């Protein structure tokens, strides 16, 4: 999976950057990612989000995915209360 290779081979091994929230930031918008680089420096690596098949293949192969790589949106509002319609 491209995200695993990106993190293990490029970010951690080649560039020597630890995979920590202080060092690696995630953005779901290419525009915001480029703006972050312009404002604070660094490098933006734009990748397509993983497909369901990618996640299944990675899990089957026993790969550990980088943090945030399986964080999907949109998320429900934090104050939203969900209730089952069928109480059985």
N, C-alpha and C positions, 0 to 999 in steps of 0.2 A: 504494500500500500504506500502511495506516495508520501503521505504525512509521516509515516514511521521512518521512511528513508530520509526525508527532509530533516527530521529531528535527530535521528541517530547518526547519520553520515555527514550531514552538512552543518547543522546548527551546533551540535555538541562536539563532534570529532574534528571537522575541518575548521570551523570558526572558533571553537573553544568556548562557546557561550552556554552556560548552564541553563537547563530548562526550569526556570523559576519565574514566578509572576513579576519579579523585579527586572528580569532580563529579557523575557519573551512576552510580548503583549499580543493579544488577539483582537482583531476587528472583523466584523461581518460585512463591512462596507469598504470596497476598494478606495472610494473617495476619502473616507476617514483615515484609512491606513496611510495613504499618501500624505494627507495633511499632518498626521502624527510625525512622519519622517521629516517633513519640511520644518515643523516646529521644534522637534526634539532631537533630530538626527537618527541615525540607524539605517536599517534596510527593511523594506517591505517586500515580502514574498507573497505573491498572490496565487492561490491555488483554488481549484474548484472544490466545493463541498463534497464529502464522501457520499456515494449512493448507498442505498440499502444493501446492494450486492457486495459493495466494497467492505462494508462493516461485517457482513456475514463471512466473507472470505478471510478477513483479518482474524476474526474470532476462531474460525475453523483452523487456521494456521497457527493459532496460539500467540498472535502478535499483540503486544500491549500498545494501545493507541495513545498518542499524546493527549494531555489534558485539553479540554475544550473542543477536541475534534469531534465529539459526539454531542455537543451542546446544540440543540435545535431550537428554532423559534418559529413563530412567535410564541411567547410564553403567556399564560393567563396573568391578568393583573394580580398583584400580591394580595389585594383586599377582596378578591373574588371568592365567593363561597360556592363550591360545587356540591351538588346534591344528586343522589341517585333517584331516578324516576320510578324504578321498580324496586320495592323494598324487600323482595324475596331474596 
